[in-house]
Amino acid sequence: MFLRQHFILIANIILFGAVGTLAATGQNFAVLVAGSNGWYNYRHQSDVCHAYQILHKNGVPDANIVIMMYDDLAKNPENPTKGVIINHPNGKDVYHGVPHDYIGDTVTPQNFINVLLGKKDEMKGIGSGKVLESGPDDNVFVYFTDHGATGLIAFPNDVLYAKDLNKTITQMHSGKKYKEMVIYIEACESGSMLEGLLPDNINIYATTASNADESSYACYYDDKRETYLGDLYSVNWMEDSDAEDVSKESLFKQFQVTKKKTTESHVMQYGDLKLGKARNVSQFQGENMINKPEPMSPLTDRLNTLLKRDTVATEDVRTAILSRRLANLPANSAERITIERKLAEAIQQRSVISATIDSIARKSFQVNRADYYELVTTKRIPLTQHDCYMSVTQHINEKCFDIQNEYVLNKLWIVANLCQVGLRDFTINNAVNDVCIGVNSMVFIFNCFLNNDETNQYALKISNKSVDKDPVQTSTIVYGVRNRRPVYNGTLSTVSTFILEELSNDRHRPIECLPIDDYILFMKMILLEIILEKYKEAVSSKI
């Protein structure tokens, strides 16, 4: 009897001890985010899809993975393989099975923050409503890929600032949302999101595609799809995860491999560097011994290295794609003429952006005794004046152009410098007002699909906008062009009437008009904002 009781006691200790150990081990959770949209940004969503396949294969449950991506690639008119997305030349489809938690306009900085903080109530009725439900025993992996700039990363229609990201991370720590967390960021100047901001004592290890001052790089241009399939840093860490036994590879080893193969930028690490050496990749990306890794042969590794020689800086991707398309088109073809025009417009757009930012810098010092123009336009200064920077960049977004544009992002370090040399945000914002209202002329085009069988272009050219400061003057002229034929010449105040009348004359339904080409960059100009709002009101009243 005594022996039997003794055996039962030992069995219970073993059983409950084992259960207790299992519970303490915790689970793996992940948030994967692609912050862009559009075919030329293909690589970002492709990266996220590939990352999902790695975690899924490694046994991380879909219930524990939150995916945020615009999801405009699989069925995109430019996709020659509908329903398929690849992350490597001639690679496997990485789109199949990917959860559609947050797509389209639900991919926002605020939703990302709510997901990280586990705010289920705030996410009710938005996408899948899924949030991080991790706790103090769980490991969390966060991967973000998109455009970036000094102290910010971009989303389709907004940006997330470094200050807000790090505030969220601090709240996650105080709220016991993780035991340990790993963050990978693919973006230009991504080091600026964490440098000097991420503590080294809150159990977080992070790596970034670049330091605080440089671009990240796209790679794997695909002639069939006419876009870049991946980002250099991202495909390097993911191809490593595919090939290695992640249960035996430390996070630091993956960082070293990625750093060595990412030759165009400086891959960085932040946070608790001891954690990076003490923990294996599998503790954050999952470990499923049923699915063994697929070791990369030296020949395959060499081939991938050769394929990555087509890398291009993120801010140059748009023009690089157009240039590649142009090289494959016959002379004098209609398509070649179209691409030549788009390339010329893209180059002109870059010139306008550079000139505008430069003018803002010059104007900012006109009311200040100290003139640091040369300094702020030639030397990068680490960002610490986050509030000033946030205020000015949002003002530029409102008054000048969309700061999600990759070339605008590439110039925002100058804006950060203006704040760093002691200028107040209201001083810089006044300069923004003067510069952006004074732009001489822009063109805005609408592509109107009428019954899906006819396309009409409506172009509006706004000239001498600065004279509109005086309501008595009527020098601001709007030229309306339909299919390259002038159909309207008048003042801004009646432009919406012109558009509405033109649409009414077509007598077709339904009407869907969308901004096209690269003119969307200038939507946020003051006068174009007025036009767009009036136009939306006119069209919505007819649908």
C-alpha positions, 0 to 999 in steps of 0.5 A: 500500500505504501509503495503504491501511494509512493508511486502515485505521489512520484507520478503526480510530481512528474506529471504536474512538473512537466505541465508546469514546465510546458506552461512556462515555456510559452508560445511564439507570436508574430506580427508581419507588416508590409507598409506599401502598395502598388506594383513597383513596391511588389517586393515589400508584400512579397517579403512579408508573404515569404516571412509568413511561409517560414513561420508557418512551416516552422509550426507557428500557428496562424492564430498567433500570426498577424499579417498586415499588407495591402494585398493589391498584388495577386490580382493586380492587372500587371501580374502575369501570374494571377494569384501568385507572388514570388520572392525569388527569380523563378521561386515558389509561390509565397502567397498561398495560405497567407492570412488576410488580417488587415488589408487595404486601408486598414494597414495603418500605423494606429492599427499596427500599434493597437495590434502590438498592444493587444487592444481587441476593443479598438480593432473590433470591426476592422479586418480580422480584429486579430491582435497580439494575445501574447503574455509574459511567458511568450516570445514575439517576432515583429517584422516590418518592411517598407520605405523609411526616412530619418525617424519614421517608417511609411505606411500606405497612407501615413507614417509611423514615427520612431518616438511613437514606435518606441513608446509602444514598445515600452508599453508592451514591456510594462504591460507584460506582452512578451517574455522576449521580443525580436524586431527586424526592420527593412527600410531606408534609414531604419537604424534611426527608428531604434538608435538611441531610443531602444533600451538594452534592458527590456529583453528586446533584440533588433536588427535593421537593414541599414544604419540611421543615414543610408538607404536600403536596397531592392534586389531580384529584378524580374523581367517577366513581372517588370519589378523587383521581387525582394529587398536585399536585407530581407531576402538574406535573412529569410534565405538563411532561415530557409537553409539553416537549422534554426534550432541551432543558429543564434540570432547573432549568427543570423545577423552576421550572415545577413550583414555579410551578404547585405553588401550595399548597406550597413545592417545594424543591431540594437537593444539587448545584444546578449540576448542575440547571442544567447537565443536561437532563431527558432525561439522566435521564428518557430521550430518544427522538426517535421519540416527539415531545413533545405540546406543551400548548396555552394552553387545555389549560394553563388547563384543568388549572390550573382542575382543580387548584383542588380540591387538598387537603392530604394529611392531609385527603384521607380526610375530603375524600373522605368529604365529597364522597361524602356530598354526592352521596348522597340523604338517609336512604339506607343508603349515606349513613348508612354514609358519615356514620358513617365520616366521624364515625369519621374525625373522632373518630379525628383527635381521638384522635390529636391528644389522644394526641400532646398527652398524650405531650408533656405527660407527657414534661415531668412528669419534667423540670424544664424545661417546653417544652410550649408550644414543642414543640407550637407551633413546628417545630424542625429535626430533628437528633436522628435516633436519638431520633426513630426510637426514639420513633416506633417505640415509638408505632407499637408501643404507640399506633397505626399511624404510617403513618396520614396524620394521625398522620404530620401530628403527628410533628413534635411528637415530633421537637421533644421530642427536639430540646429535650433529652429522652432517648428513654427519657423520652419512651417512658415517657410513651408507655407511660403515655398509650397504655395509659390510653386508655379505650376503642376499637372493633375490627371484623372483616369476615368473608366466609363463602363470599363470599355472607354478611357478618358483622361482629364488633365488640370494644369494650375498656373501662378498659384501664389496670386490666389492670396489676393481673392480679387485677382483671377490670374490663377488659370485652370486648363482642362484637357480631355484626351489631349484636347483643350476643353476648358479655360477658367478660374479655380472656383469653377473647375469642379463644375467643368469636371461634373459637366464633362462626366455628365456628357458621357452618359455612361454608368458606373463612373470610377475616376482615379488619380494616375501616373506620378501626379498623385505626389502633388495631391496634397498641394493646397489648390489641388486639395481643393480640386480633389475634394470638390471632385470627390463630392461631384462624382459621389453625388452621381454614383 
